[in-house]
Amino acid sequence: MNEIGPFGLWMGMTLEEIGGSPQELGHGKYGLLTVPKPHSAFEAYVVQVTPTFGLSWIKAIGRDIQTDAFGTRLQYAFDNFEKKLTSTYGAGKIIDGVIPESIWSEPKDWMMSLLKGERVLGKLWSEDYGSSLPDWLTNIVFCAYAREENIAYLALEYTFTNNEAAEAELTEAEDEAL
Protein backbone atom coordinates (compact mmCIF):
# COMPACT_ATOMS: atom_id res chain seq x y z
CA MET A 1 0.00 0.00 0.00
CA ASN A 2 1.47 3.31 -1.02
CA GLU A 3 -1.66 5.42 -0.56
CA ILE A 4 -0.55 8.45 1.38
CA GLY A 5 -2.20 8.57 4.78
CA PRO A 6 -2.09 10.81 7.82
CA PHE A 7 0.83 13.23 8.07
CA GLY A 8 2.11 12.12 4.65
CA LEU A 9 2.89 8.64 5.96
CA TRP A 10 1.59 5.31 4.72
CA MET A 11 1.32 1.76 5.95
CA GLY A 12 4.51 -0.26 5.46
CA MET A 13 6.94 2.66 5.16
CA THR A 14 10.51 2.01 6.22
CA LEU A 15 12.42 4.34 8.53
CA GLU A 16 14.45 5.47 5.52
CA GLU A 17 11.26 6.41 3.66
CA ILE A 18 9.93 8.28 6.69
CA GLY A 19 13.17 10.28 6.88
CA GLY A 20 14.11 12.87 9.44
CA SER A 21 16.15 11.75 12.41
CA PRO A 22 14.10 9.10 14.19
CA GLN A 23 15.03 8.54 17.83
CA GLU A 24 14.74 4.89 18.87
CA LEU A 25 12.43 4.56 21.86
CA GLY A 26 12.40 0.77 22.08
CA HIS A 27 10.06 -2.06 21.06
CA GLY A 28 9.87 -0.87 17.45
CA LYS A 29 8.86 2.67 18.36
CA TYR A 30 10.66 5.80 17.13
CA GLY A 31 10.21 9.44 18.05
CA LEU A 32 10.07 12.10 15.33
CA LEU A 33 10.00 15.87 15.59
CA THR A 34 8.68 16.20 12.06
CA VAL A 35 6.85 14.17 9.44
CA PRO A 36 6.38 14.72 5.68
CA LYS A 37 3.07 16.59 6.26
CA PRO A 38 3.09 18.00 9.81
CA HIS A 39 0.06 19.61 11.47
CA SER A 40 0.49 22.71 13.62
CA ALA A 41 -1.54 21.17 16.47
CA PHE A 42 1.18 18.58 17.10
CA GLU A 43 4.77 19.00 18.28
CA ALA A 44 6.06 15.42 18.11
CA TYR A 45 5.23 12.06 16.62
CA VAL A 46 5.86 8.44 17.55
CA VAL A 47 5.77 5.70 14.93
CA GLN A 48 6.02 1.93 15.15
CA VAL A 49 8.12 0.39 12.40
CA THR A 50 9.20 -3.24 12.08
CA PRO A 51 11.70 -4.81 9.68
CA THR A 52 9.08 -6.97 7.95
CA PHE A 53 5.87 -4.92 8.12
CA GLY A 54 7.21 -1.37 8.20
CA LEU A 55 5.05 1.42 9.58
CA SER A 56 2.03 0.07 11.46
CA TRP A 57 1.07 2.79 13.96
CA ILE A 58 1.36 6.57 14.37
CA LYS A 59 0.84 8.76 17.42
CA ALA A 60 0.82 12.55 17.13
CA ILE A 61 1.43 14.38 20.39
CA GLY A 62 -0.15 17.80 20.75
CA ARG A 63 1.23 21.04 22.03
CA ASP A 64 0.63 22.04 25.65
CA ILE A 65 -2.69 23.70 26.38
CA GLN A 66 -2.90 26.00 29.41
CA THR A 67 -6.29 25.57 31.00
CA ASP A 68 -8.21 26.05 34.25
CA ALA A 69 -9.35 23.50 36.85
CA PHE A 70 -12.53 22.96 34.80
CA GLY A 71 -10.50 22.04 31.68
CA THR A 72 -12.31 24.70 29.67
CA ARG A 73 -9.62 25.42 27.05
CA LEU A 74 -8.76 21.73 26.72
CA GLN A 75 -12.38 20.74 26.14
CA TYR A 76 -12.76 23.54 23.60
CA ALA A 77 -9.62 22.40 21.73
CA PHE A 78 -10.80 18.77 21.87
CA ASP A 79 -14.25 19.66 20.48
CA ASN A 80 -12.81 21.73 17.63
CA PHE A 81 -10.31 19.08 16.52
CA GLU A 82 -12.81 16.24 17.00
CA LYS A 83 -15.14 17.99 14.53
CA LYS A 84 -12.34 18.08 11.93
CA LEU A 85 -11.68 14.37 12.35
CA THR A 86 -15.39 13.55 12.23
CA SER A 87 -15.76 15.46 8.95
CA THR A 88 -13.01 13.26 7.49
CA TYR A 89 -13.75 9.86 9.10
CA GLY A 90 -17.44 10.02 9.93
CA ALA A 91 -19.16 8.73 13.02
CA GLY A 92 -17.25 7.42 15.97
CA LYS A 93 -17.76 6.91 19.66
CA ILE A 94 -17.12 9.63 22.23
CA ILE A 95 -15.91 8.44 25.61
CA ASP A 96 -16.33 11.19 28.19
CA GLY A 97 -16.67 10.61 31.88
CA VAL A 98 -15.21 10.16 35.30
CA ILE A 99 -15.00 6.74 36.92
CA PRO A 100 -17.68 5.95 39.50
CA GLU A 101 -16.82 6.82 43.09
CA SER A 102 -13.94 9.10 42.10
CA ILE A 103 -13.22 11.79 44.66
CA TRP A 104 -12.54 14.12 41.69
CA SER A 105 -16.12 14.21 40.41
CA GLU A 106 -17.00 17.90 40.81
CA PRO A 107 -16.76 20.24 37.79
CA LYS A 108 -13.91 22.14 39.49
CA ASP A 109 -12.01 18.81 39.67
CA TRP A 110 -12.16 18.14 35.93
CA MET A 111 -8.42 18.53 35.28
CA MET A 112 -7.41 16.77 38.50
CA SER A 113 -9.55 13.76 37.58
CA LEU A 114 -7.85 13.67 34.16
CA LEU A 115 -4.41 13.99 35.76
CA LYS A 116 -5.15 11.19 38.24
CA GLY A 117 -6.36 8.86 35.47
CA GLU A 118 -9.91 8.87 36.79
CA ARG A 119 -11.42 10.68 33.80
CA VAL A 120 -11.39 9.97 30.09
CA LEU A 121 -12.10 12.33 27.22
CA GLY A 122 -11.62 10.70 23.86
CA LYS A 123 -13.14 9.49 20.64
CA LEU A 124 -12.68 6.24 18.78
CA TRP A 125 -13.25 5.76 15.08
CA SER A 126 -13.61 2.20 13.77
CA GLU A 127 -15.98 0.13 11.63
CA ASP A 128 -17.74 -0.88 14.85
CA TYR A 129 -18.87 2.73 15.31
CA GLY A 130 -19.92 3.50 11.74
CA SER A 131 -16.73 5.30 10.78
CA SER A 132 -15.62 5.74 7.16
CA LEU A 133 -12.04 4.53 7.41
CA PRO A 134 -9.87 3.65 4.43
CA ASP A 135 -9.36 -0.12 4.13
CA TRP A 136 -5.76 0.22 5.41
CA LEU A 137 -6.79 1.68 8.80
CA THR A 138 -8.31 -0.35 11.64
CA ASN A 139 -8.98 2.53 14.03
CA ILE A 140 -8.22 6.06 15.11
CA VAL A 141 -8.07 7.18 18.74
CA PHE A 142 -8.13 10.84 19.81
CA CYS A 143 -7.68 11.61 23.52
CA ALA A 144 -7.01 14.38 26.01
CA TYR A 145 -4.24 14.00 28.60
CA ALA A 146 -3.08 16.10 31.56
CA ARG A 147 0.58 16.87 32.27
CA GLU A 148 -0.19 18.97 35.35
CA GLU A 149 -3.29 20.41 37.02
CA ASN A 150 -3.45 23.25 34.48
CA ILE A 151 -1.48 21.90 31.50
CA ALA A 152 -2.87 19.35 29.08
CA TYR A 153 -2.42 18.11 25.53
CA LEU A 154 -4.26 16.16 22.85
CA ALA A 155 -2.96 13.01 21.16
CA LEU A 156 -4.07 11.28 17.98
CA GLU A 157 -3.30 7.66 17.10
CA TYR A 158 -3.73 5.83 13.80
CA THR A 159 -3.52 2.04 13.70
CA PHE A 160 -2.92 0.39 10.32
CA THR A 161 -4.22 -3.04 9.33
CA ASN A 162 -0.71 -4.51 9.52
CA ASN A 163 -0.36 -3.61 13.21
CA GLU A 164 -1.37 -6.99 14.61
CA ALA A 165 1.29 -8.74 12.49
CA ALA A 166 3.84 -6.06 13.39
CA GLU A 167 3.11 -6.49 17.11
CA ALA A 168 3.59 -10.25 16.74
CA GLU A 169 6.93 -9.66 14.99
CA LEU A 170 8.10 -7.38 17.82
CA THR A 171 6.98 -9.83 20.50
CA GLU A 172 8.72 -12.73 18.76
CA ALA A 173 11.95 -10.74 18.43
CA GLU A 174 11.81 -9.76 22.10
CA ASP A 175 11.02 -13.32 23.22
CA GLU A 176 14.13 -14.58 21.39
CA ALA A 177 16.15 -12.93 24.16
CA LEU A 178 14.76 -15.37 26.73
N, CA and C atoms as a LAMMPS dump frame, in Angstrom:
ITEM: TIMESTEP
0
ITEM: NUMBER OF ATOMS
534
ITEM: BOX BOUNDS ff ff ff
-5.0000000000000000e+02 5.0000000000000000e+02
-5.0000000000000000e+02 5.0000000000000000e+02
-5.0000000000000000e+02 5.0000000000000000e+02
ITEM: ATOMS id mol type element x y z
1 1 1 N 0.834 -1.178 0
2 1 2 C 0 0 0
3 1 3 C 0.875 1.237 0
4 2 1 N 0.724 2.064 -0.977
5 2 2 C 1.471 3.315 -1.017
6 2 3 C 0.536 4.515 -1.03
7 3 1 N -0.729 4.304 -0.66
8 3 2 C -1.656 5.42 -0.563
9 3 3 C -1.23 6.284 0.61
10 4 1 N -1.025 7.553 0.332
11 4 2 C -0.546 8.446 1.383
12 4 3 C -1.645 8.645 2.416
13 5 1 N -1.261 8.469 3.676
14 5 2 C -2.195 8.568 4.781
15 5 3 C -1.918 9.787 5.64
16 6 1 N -2.256 9.673 6.913
17 6 2 C -2.094 10.812 7.82
18 6 3 C -0.646 11.274 7.915
19 7 1 N -0.478 12.577 7.925
20 7 2 C 0.828 13.226 8.075
21 7 3 C 1.797 12.87 6.949
22 8 1 N 1.265 12.468 5.791
23 8 2 C 2.108 12.122 4.651
24 8 3 C 2.788 10.774 4.794
25 9 1 N 2.321 9.967 5.72
26 9 2 C 2.888 8.638 5.961
27 9 3 C 1.934 7.574 5.43
28 10 1 N 2.452 6.389 5.172
29 10 2 C 1.591 5.307 4.722
30 10 3 C 2.03 3.982 5.334
31 11 1 N 1.08 3.077 5.377
32 11 2 C 1.325 1.758 5.949
33 11 3 C 2.495 1.082 5.238
34 12 1 N 3.397 0.5 6.021
35 12 2 C 4.506 -0.263 5.464
36 12 3 C 5.77 0.53 5.195
37 13 1 N 5.745 1.843 5.402
38 13 2 C 6.942 2.662 5.159
39 13 3 C 8.108 2.169 6.006
40 14 1 N 9.299 2.289 5.46
41 14 2 C 10.513 2.005 6.222
42 14 3 C 10.956 3.288 6.918
43 15 1 N 11.876 3.15 7.867
44 15 2 C 12.421 4.343 8.53
45 15 3 C 13.109 5.252 7.528
46 16 1 N 13.772 4.664 6.541
47 16 2 C 14.451 5.47 5.52
48 16 3 C 13.445 6.283 4.718
49 17 1 N 12.291 5.684 4.405
50 17 2 C 11.256 6.408 3.66
51 17 3 C 10.632 7.51 4.508
52 18 1 N 10.503 7.271 5.795
53 18 2 C 9.934 8.28 6.692
54 18 3 C 10.872 9.48 6.786
55 19 1 N 12.173 9.206 6.853
56 19 2 C 13.172 10.275 6.876
57 19 3 C 13.274 10.956 8.224
58 20 1 N 13.884 12.148 8.193
59 20 2 C 14.109 12.875 9.441
60 20 3 C 15.195 12.187 10.238
61 21 1 N 15.181 12.38 11.507
62 21 2 C 16.146 11.754 12.406
63 21 3 C 15.387 11.016 13.499
64 22 1 N 14.88 9.814 13.185
65 22 2 C 14.1 9.097 14.188
66 22 3 C 14.943 8.71 15.404
67 23 1 N 14.369 8.911 16.575
68 23 2 C 15.026 8.538 17.829
69 23 3 C 14.416 7.227 18.296
70 24 1 N 15.246 6.194 18.438
71 24 2 C 14.74 4.892 18.865
72 24 3 C 14.27 4.967 20.312
73 25 1 N 13.025 4.539 20.534
74 25 2 C 12.43 4.561 21.863
75 25 3 C 12.316 3.159 22.456
76 26 1 N 12.508 2.15 21.64
77 26 2 C 12.401 0.766 22.081
78 26 3 C 11.137 0.105 21.582
79 27 1 N 11.174 -1.216 21.508
80 27 2 C 10.064 -2.062 21.059
81 27 3 C 9.453 -1.586 19.738
82 28 1 N 10.324 -1.256 18.786
83 28 2 C 9.867 -0.872 17.447
84 28 3 C 9.318 0.526 17.334
85 29 1 N 9.405 1.314 18.392
86 29 2 C 8.863 2.675 18.362
87 29 3 C 9.993 3.686 18.19
88 30 1 N 9.692 4.754 17.444
89 30 2 C 10.661 5.796 17.128
90 30 3 C 9.998 7.153 17.271
91 31 1 N 10.695 8.086 17.894
92 31 2 C 10.21 9.442 18.045
93 31 3 C 10.665 10.304 16.878
94 32 1 N 9.786 11.177 16.429
95 32 2 C 10.074 12.098 15.329
96 32 3 C 9.626 13.5 15.719
97 33 1 N 10.41 14.481 15.358
98 33 2 C 9.995 15.866 15.585
99 33 3 C 9.253 16.423 14.388
100 34 1 N 9.402 15.756 13.247
101 34 2 C 8.683 16.196 12.061
102 34 3 C 8.309 14.986 11.213
103 35 1 N 7.328 15.186 10.378
104 35 2 C 6.85 14.171 9.44
105 35 3 C 6.692 14.85 8.078
106 36 1 N 6.495 14.092 6.995
107 36 2 C 6.376 14.72 5.682
108 36 3 C 5.294 15.799 5.591
109 37 1 N 4.142 15.591 6.257
110 37 2 C 3.069 16.587 6.258
111 37 3 C 2.662 16.88 7.704
112 38 1 N 3.412 17.728 8.403
113 38 2 C 3.088 18.005 9.807
114 38 3 C 1.806 18.824 9.949
115 39 1 N 1.229 18.784 11.126
116 39 2 C 0.064 19.605 11.469
117 39 3 C 0.462 20.493 12.64
118 40 1 N 0.076 21.742 12.598
119 40 2 C 0.495 22.707 13.621
120 40 3 C -0.01 22.372 15.024
121 41 1 N -1.022 21.533 15.148
122 41 2 C -1.542 21.172 16.469
123 41 3 C -0.62 20.205 17.213
124 42 1 N 0.337 19.618 16.493
125 42 2 C 1.181 18.585 17.097
126 42 3 C 2.643 18.989 17.078
127 43 1 N 3.358 18.62 18.165
128 43 2 C 4.766 18.997 18.28
129 43 3 C 5.721 17.822 18.146
130 44 1 N 5.207 16.604 18.229
131 44 2 C 6.058 15.421 18.106
132 44 3 C 5.211 14.246 17.64
133 45 1 N 5.902 13.242 17.148
134 45 2 C 5.233 12.06 16.618
135 45 3 C 5.988 10.822 17.073
136 46 1 N 5.259 9.736 17.263
137 46 2 C 5.864 8.436 17.554
138 46 3 C 5.307 7.477 16.506
139 47 1 N 6.192 6.682 15.924
140 47 2 C 5.773 5.696 14.935
141 47 3 C 6.266 4.318 15.369
142 48 1 N 5.556 3.306 14.941
143 48 2 C 6.02 1.935 15.146
144 48 3 C 6.375 1.385 13.778
145 49 1 N 7.607 0.911 13.66
146 49 2 C 8.115 0.387 12.396
147 49 3 C 8.844 -0.917 12.688
148 50 1 N 8.515 -1.965 11.927
149 50 2 C 9.203 -3.244 12.084
150 50 3 C 9.938 -3.585 10.793
151 51 1 N 10.949 -4.45 10.884
152 51 2 C 11.704 -4.813 9.681
153 51 3 C 10.842 -5.436 8.579
154 52 1 N 9.891 -6.276 8.941
155 52 2 C 9.076 -6.974 7.948
156 52 3 C 7.859 -6.177 7.499
157 53 1 N 7.155 -5.554 8.434
158 53 2 C 5.869 -4.922 8.122
159 53 3 C 5.936 -3.406 7.999
160 54 1 N 7.068 -2.816 8.321
161 54 2 C 7.212 -1.372 8.2
162 54 3 C 6.309 -0.625 9.157
163 55 1 N 5.889 0.557 8.749
164 55 2 C 5.049 1.42 9.58
165 55 3 C 3.694 0.773 9.832
166 56 1 N 3.315 0.68 11.126
167 56 2 C 2.029 0.069 11.458
168 56 3 C 1.19 0.914 12.418
169 57 1 N 1.785 1.977 12.956
170 57 2 C 1.07 2.786 13.959
171 57 3 C 1.727 4.16 14.046
172 58 1 N 0.895 5.181 14.241
173 58 2 C 1.359 6.568 14.375
174 58 3 C 0.665 7.194 15.581
175 59 1 N 1.433 7.944 16.355
176 59 2 C 0.836 8.757 17.424
177 59 3 C 1.372 10.169 17.278
178 60 1 N 0.461 11.133 17.169
179 60 2 C 0.818 12.547 17.126
180 60 3 C 0.547 13.135 18.502
181 61 1 N 1.53 13.832 19.045
182 61 2 C 1.433 14.382 20.394
183 61 3 C 1.27 15.894 20.295
184 62 1 N 0.192 16.391 20.871
185 62 2 C -0.155 17.796 20.749
186 62 3 C 0.67 18.726 21.616
187 63 1 N 0.564 19.982 21.277
188 63 2 C 1.227 21.043 22.035
189 63 3 C 0.51 21.249 23.369
190 64 1 N 1.232 21.767 24.346
191 64 2 C 0.635 22.036 25.652
192 64 3 C -0.485 23.061 25.535
193 65 1 N -1.536 22.808 26.302
194 65 2 C -2.691 23.704 26.375
195 65 3 C -2.819 24.149 27.829
196 66 1 N -2.689 25.443 28.065
197 66 2 C -2.899 26.002 29.406
198 66 3 C -4.402 26.093 29.631
199 67 1 N -4.865 25.569 30.739
200 67 2 C -6.292 25.574 31.001
201 67 3 C -6.562 25.795 32.492
202 68 1 N -7.831 25.864 32.855
203 68 2 C -8.214 26.054 34.254
204 68 3 C -8.593 24.71 34.878
205 69 1 N -8.996 24.724 36.136
206 69 2 C -9.351 23.496 36.848
207 69 3 C -10.532 22.769 36.198
208 70 1 N -11.368 23.523 35.48
209 70 2 C -12.525 22.958 34.795
210 70 3 C -12.163 22.35 33.439
211 71 1 N -10.934 22.556 32.974
212 71 2 C -10.499 22.037 31.678
213 71 3 C -11.141 22.738 30.499
214 72 1 N -11.54 23.977 30.684
215 72 2 C -12.311 24.699 29.673
216 72 3 C -11.59 24.784 28.327
217 73 1 N -10.359 25.277 28.315
218 73 2 C -9.622 25.42 27.047
219 73 3 C -9.31 24.066 26.416
220 74 1 N -9.032 23.074 27.232
221 74 2 C -8.76 21.731 26.717
222 74 3 C -10.007 21.154 26.054
223 75 1 N -11.139 21.269 26.719
224 75 2 C -12.375 20.739 26.142
225 75 3 C -12.736 21.465 24.851
226 76 1 N -12.508 22.767 24.81
227 76 2 C -12.762 23.542 23.599
228 76 3 C -11.858 23.057 22.459
229 77 1 N -10.57 22.88 22.75
230 77 2 C -9.621 22.396 21.732
231 77 3 C -10 20.986 21.27
232 78 1 N -10.383 20.125 22.218
233 78 2 C -10.802 18.772 21.868
234 78 3 C -12.004 18.815 20.929
235 79 1 N -13.029 19.576 21.299
236 79 2 C -14.249 19.655 20.477
237 79 3 C -13.952 20.15 19.075
238 80 1 N -13.131 21.191 18.955
239 80 2 C -12.811 21.73 17.628
240 80 3 C -12.076 20.719 16.764
241 81 1 N -11.089 20.041 17.317
242 81 2 C -10.314 19.083 16.524
243 81 3 C -11.137 17.827 16.244
244 82 1 N -11.953 17.415 17.193
245 82 2 C -12.813 16.243 16.998
246 82 3 C -13.76 16.47 15.825
247 83 1 N -14.26 17.677 15.653
248 83 2 C -15.145 17.994 14.526
249 83 3 C -14.413 17.84 13.198
250 84 1 N -13.134 18.246 13.153
251 84 2 C -12.342 18.084 11.931
252 84 3 C -12.178 16.611 11.581
253 85 1 N -11.86 15.806 12.59
254 85 2 C -11.678 14.366 12.353
255 85 3 C -12.993 13.704 11.941
256 86 1 N -14.09 14.116 12.564
257 86 2 C -15.394 13.549 12.23
258 86 3 C -15.781 13.905 10.792
259 87 1 N -15.438 15.1 10.332
260 87 2 C -15.763 15.464 8.948
261 87 3 C -14.98 14.606 7.952
262 88 1 N -13.818 14.11 8.368
263 88 2 C -13.014 13.255 7.494
264 88 3 C -13.383 11.782 7.634
265 89 1 N -13.59 11.3 8.857
266 89 2 C -13.746 9.864 9.1
267 89 3 C -15.148 9.433 9.52
268 90 1 N -16.068 10.371 9.618
269 90 2 C -17.443 10.015 9.931
270 90 3 C -17.673 9.758 11.411
271 91 1 N -18.729 9.008 11.65
272 91 2 C -19.156 8.725 13.022
273 91 3 C -18.07 7.99 13.797
274 92 1 N -18.153 8.112 15.059
275 92 2 C -17.248 7.42 15.97
276 92 3 C -17.933 7.357 17.313
277 93 1 N -17.18 7.001 18.317
278 93 2 C -17.765 6.907 19.663
279 93 3 C -16.988 7.803 20.608
280 94 1 N -17.705 8.758 21.211
281 94 2 C -17.124 9.632 22.234
282 94 3 C -17.118 8.888 23.566
283 95 1 N -16.021 8.988 24.261
284 95 2 C -15.911 8.442 25.612
285 95 3 C -15.562 9.631 26.503
286 96 1 N -16.494 10 27.363
287 96 2 C -16.326 11.191 28.189
288 96 3 C -16.953 10.929 29.549
289 97 1 N -16.112 10.811 30.555
290 97 2 C -16.673 10.61 31.878
291 97 3 C -15.616 10.348 32.922
292 98 1 N -16.06 10.425 34.153
293 98 2 C -15.21 10.161 35.304
294 98 3 C -15.621 8.805 35.873
295 99 1 N -14.678 8.067 36.404
296 99 2 C -15.004 6.741 36.924
297 99 3 C -15.915 6.87 38.143
298 100 1 N -16.79 5.9 38.337
299 100 2 C -17.684 5.948 39.5
300 100 3 C -16.884 5.987 40.802
301 101 1 N -17.399 6.707 41.755
302 101 2 C -16.822 6.825 43.089
303 101 3 C -15.493 7.58 43.141
304 102 1 N -15.145 8.278 42.071
305 102 2 C -13.942 9.105 42.097
306 102 3 C -14.151 10.265 43.059
307 103 1 N -13.11 10.62 43.788
308 103 2 C -13.223 11.788 44.661
309 103 3 C -13.103 13.082 43.848
310 104 1 N -12.733 12.96 42.575
311 104 2 C -12.539 14.115 41.694
312 104 3 C -13.728 14.266 40.744
313 105 1 N -14.937 14.237 41.263
314 105 2 C -16.124 14.213 40.411
315 105 3 C -16.828 15.558 40.239
316 106 1 N -16.38 16.577 40.934
317 106 2 C -16.999 17.901 40.808
318 106 3 C -16.466 18.609 39.559
319 107 1 N -17.245 19.514 38.97
320 107 2 C -16.762 20.235 37.787
321 107 3 C -15.418 20.931 38.005
322 108 1 N -15.184 21.458 39.207
323 108 2 C -13.914 22.136 39.492
324 108 3 C -12.739 21.151 39.571
325 109 1 N -13.041 19.857 39.601
326 109 2 C -12.013 18.808 39.673
327 109 3 C -11.732 18.177 38.309
328 110 1 N -12.25 18.761 37.247
329 110 2 C -12.16 18.142 35.926
330 110 3 C -10.714 17.816 35.563
331 111 1 N -9.821 18.773 35.648
332 111 2 C -8.425 18.533 35.282
333 111 3 C -7.739 17.579 36.251
334 112 1 N -8.037 17.675 37.529
335 112 2 C -7.415 16.771 38.501
336 112 3 C -7.836 15.327 38.216
337 113 1 N -9.096 15.127 37.878
338 113 2 C -9.551 13.759 37.583
339 113 3 C -8.847 13.223 36.338
340 114 1 N -8.584 14.087 35.362
341 114 2 C -7.846 13.667 34.165
342 114 3 C -6.398 13.336 34.529
343 115 1 N -5.793 14.196 35.324
344 115 2 C -4.408 13.988 35.757
345 115 3 C -4.251 12.692 36.553
346 116 1 N -5.207 12.383 37.393
347 116 2 C -5.147 11.19 38.239
348 116 3 C -5.574 9.913 37.501
349 117 1 N -5.944 10.038 36.225
350 117 2 C -6.356 8.862 35.469
351 117 3 C -7.743 8.364 35.828
352 118 1 N -8.552 9.242 36.399
353 118 2 C -9.906 8.869 36.795
354 118 3 C -10.96 9.459 35.864
355 119 1 N -10.522 10.114 34.808
356 119 2 C -11.424 10.682 33.803
357 119 3 C -10.86 10.357 32.428
358 120 1 N -11.766 10.189 31.483
359 120 2 C -11.386 9.967 30.087
360 120 3 C -12.162 10.946 29.225
361 121 1 N -11.466 11.556 28.28
362 121 2 C -12.105 12.328 27.223
363 121 3 C -11.439 11.884 25.932
364 122 1 N -12.187 11.194 25.108
365 122 2 C -11.623 10.697 23.862
366 122 3 C -12.694 10.336 22.869
367 123 1 N -12.238 9.975 21.683
368 123 2 C -13.143 9.494 20.643
369 123 3 C -12.432 8.398 19.873
370 124 1 N -13.191 7.371 19.529
371 124 2 C -12.679 6.235 18.784
372 124 3 C -13.428 6.129 17.461
373 125 1 N -12.674 6.001 16.391
374 125 2 C -13.248 5.757 15.077
375 125 3 C -12.86 4.344 14.661
376 126 1 N -13.849 3.543 14.294
377 126 2 C -13.612 2.204 13.769
378 126 3 C -14.88 1.776 13.034
379 127 1 N -14.79 0.655 12.323
380 127 2 C -15.978 0.133 11.633
381 127 3 C -17.098 -0.156 12.618
382 128 1 N -16.739 -0.566 13.83
383 128 2 C -17.744 -0.883 14.851
384 128 3 C -18.628 0.312 15.194
385 129 1 N -18.129 1.519 14.955
386 129 2 C -18.873 2.726 15.309
387 129 3 C -19.316 3.521 14.085
388 130 1 N -19.4 2.865 12.944
389 130 2 C -19.918 3.496 11.741
390 130 3 C -18.99 4.498 11.102
391 131 1 N -17.704 4.372 11.35
392 131 2 C -16.728 5.298 10.777
393 131 3 C -16.438 4.938 9.321
394 132 1 N -15.98 5.927 8.569
395 132 2 C -15.624 5.74 7.163
396 132 3 C -14.111 5.724 7.024
397 133 1 N -13.494 4.629 7.449
398 133 2 C -12.043 4.533 7.408
399 133 3 C -11.591 3.908 6.103
400 134 1 N -10.441 4.343 5.595
401 134 2 C -9.867 3.654 4.434
402 134 3 C -9.584 2.197 4.808
403 135 1 N -9.516 1.307 3.831
404 135 2 C -9.358 -0.12 4.13
405 135 3 C -8.015 -0.467 4.762
406 136 1 N -7.072 0.471 4.805
407 136 2 C -5.761 0.22 5.41
408 136 3 C -5.664 0.719 6.853
409 137 1 N -6.745 1.246 7.39
410 137 2 C -6.787 1.68 8.799
411 137 3 C -7.761 0.807 9.584
412 138 1 N -7.362 0.393 10.803
413 138 2 C -8.306 -0.35 11.643
414 138 3 C -9.022 0.571 12.614
415 139 1 N -8.312 1.579 13.136
416 139 2 C -8.979 2.529 14.026
417 139 3 C -8.156 3.792 14.2
418 140 1 N -8.833 4.784 14.754
419 140 2 C -8.225 6.063 15.108
420 140 3 C -8.68 6.365 16.531
421 141 1 N -7.752 6.809 17.362
422 141 2 C -8.073 7.178 18.742
423 141 3 C -7.57 8.603 18.969
424 142 1 N -8.448 9.448 19.509
425 142 2 C -8.131 10.836 19.811
426 142 3 C -8.454 11.068 21.271
427 143 1 N -7.469 11.476 22.079
428 143 2 C -7.677 11.609 23.523
429 143 3 C -7.037 12.866 24.087
430 144 1 N -7.568 13.28 25.228
431 144 2 C -7.008 14.381 26.009
432 144 3 C -6.224 13.8 27.178
433 145 1 N -5.095 14.432 27.49
434 145 2 C -4.238 14.004 28.597
435 145 3 C -3.817 15.227 29.405
436 146 1 N -3.564 15.02 30.691
437 146 2 C -3.083 16.101 31.557
438 146 3 C -1.623 15.863 31.894
439 147 1 N -0.818 16.922 31.808
440 147 2 C 0.579 16.867 32.27
441 147 3 C 0.669 17.35 33.719
442 148 1 N -0.121 18.368 34.019
443 148 2 C -0.194 18.97 35.349
444 148 3 C -1.644 19.4 35.562
445 149 1 N -1.921 19.994 36.716
446 149 2 C -3.292 20.413 37.015
447 149 3 C -3.845 21.434 36.023
448 150 1 N -2.968 22.219 35.399
449 150 2 C -3.451 23.25 34.477
450 150 3 C -2.785 23.177 33.106
451 151 1 N -2.118 22.076 32.808
452 151 2 C -1.476 21.896 31.504
453 151 3 C -1.894 20.544 30.938
454 152 1 N -2.385 20.566 29.709
455 152 2 C -2.87 19.351 29.076
456 152 3 C -2.434 19.326 27.611
457 153 1 N -2.716 18.224 26.96
458 153 2 C -2.424 18.106 25.531
459 153 3 C -3.372 17.09 24.909
460 154 1 N -3.446 17.108 23.601
461 154 2 C -4.256 16.156 22.847
462 154 3 C -3.318 15.207 22.11
463 155 1 N -3.747 13.986 21.917
464 155 2 C -2.957 13.013 21.164
465 155 3 C -3.876 12.272 20.205
466 156 1 N -3.323 11.921 19.06
467 156 2 C -4.074 11.282 17.985
468 156 3 C -3.296 10.065 17.504
469 157 1 N -3.944 8.901 17.517
470 157 2 C -3.295 7.658 17.101
471 157 3 C -4.014 7.042 15.906
472 158 1 N -3.221 6.561 14.955
473 158 2 C -3.734 5.833 13.796
474 158 3 C -3.141 4.43 13.83
475 159 1 N -3.981 3.421 13.727
476 159 2 C -3.519 2.038 13.695
477 159 3 C -3.826 1.451 12.328
478 160 1 N -2.779 0.976 11.652
479 160 2 C -2.919 0.394 10.319
480 160 3 C -3.289 -1.087 10.419
481 161 1 N -3.78 -1.65 9.336
482 161 2 C -4.221 -3.043 9.332
483 161 3 C -3.077 -4.032 9.51
484 162 1 N -1.846 -3.612 9.32
485 162 2 C -0.706 -4.508 9.519
486 162 3 C -0.198 -4.49 10.964
487 163 1 N -0.862 -3.77 11.848
488 163 2 C -0.356 -3.608 13.214
489 163 3 C -0.331 -4.913 14.006
490 164 1 N -1.344 -5.735 13.858
491 164 2 C -1.369 -6.99 14.607
492 164 3 C -0.162 -7.861 14.235
493 165 1 N 0.13 -7.959 12.939
494 165 2 C 1.288 -8.743 12.495
495 165 3 C 2.592 -8.094 12.963
496 166 1 N 2.651 -6.774 12.939
497 166 2 C 3.845 -6.06 13.39
498 166 3 C 4.071 -6.288 14.888
499 167 1 N 3.005 -6.232 15.675
500 167 2 C 3.114 -6.487 17.113
501 167 3 C 3.633 -7.904 17.367
502 168 1 N 3.133 -8.868 16.587
503 168 2 C 3.594 -10.255 16.737
504 168 3 C 5.079 -10.36 16.406
505 169 1 N 5.508 -9.656 15.363
506 169 2 C 6.931 -9.656 14.991
507 169 3 C 7.783 -9.083 16.126
508 170 1 N 7.35 -7.994 16.722
509 170 2 C 8.097 -7.378 17.817
510 170 3 C 8.147 -8.29 19.046
511 171 1 N 7.031 -8.923 19.363
512 171 2 C 6.984 -9.835 20.504
513 171 3 C 7.904 -11.033 20.278
514 172 1 N 7.861 -11.577 19.076
515 172 2 C 8.721 -12.726 18.762
516 172 3 C 10.2 -12.35 18.879
517 173 1 N 10.556 -11.189 18.358
518 173 2 C 11.954 -10.744 18.425
519 173 3 C 12.373 -10.536 19.886
520 174 1 N 11.491 -9.989 20.686
521 174 2 C 11.806 -9.762 22.097
522 174 3 C 11.912 -11.089 22.857
523 175 1 N 11.023 -12.022 22.531
524 175 2 C 11.019 -13.32 23.224
525 175 3 C 12.25 -14.158 22.884
526 176 1 N 12.904 -13.863 21.762
527 176 2 C 14.125 -14.584 21.391
528 176 3 C 15.253 -14.323 22.398
529 177 1 N 15.124 -13.267 23.164
530 177 2 C 16.147 -12.927 24.16
531 177 3 C 16.057 -13.828 25.395
532 178 1 N 14.968 -14.545 25.526
533 178 2 C 14.76 -15.374 26.732
534 178 3 C 15.57 -16.647 26.716
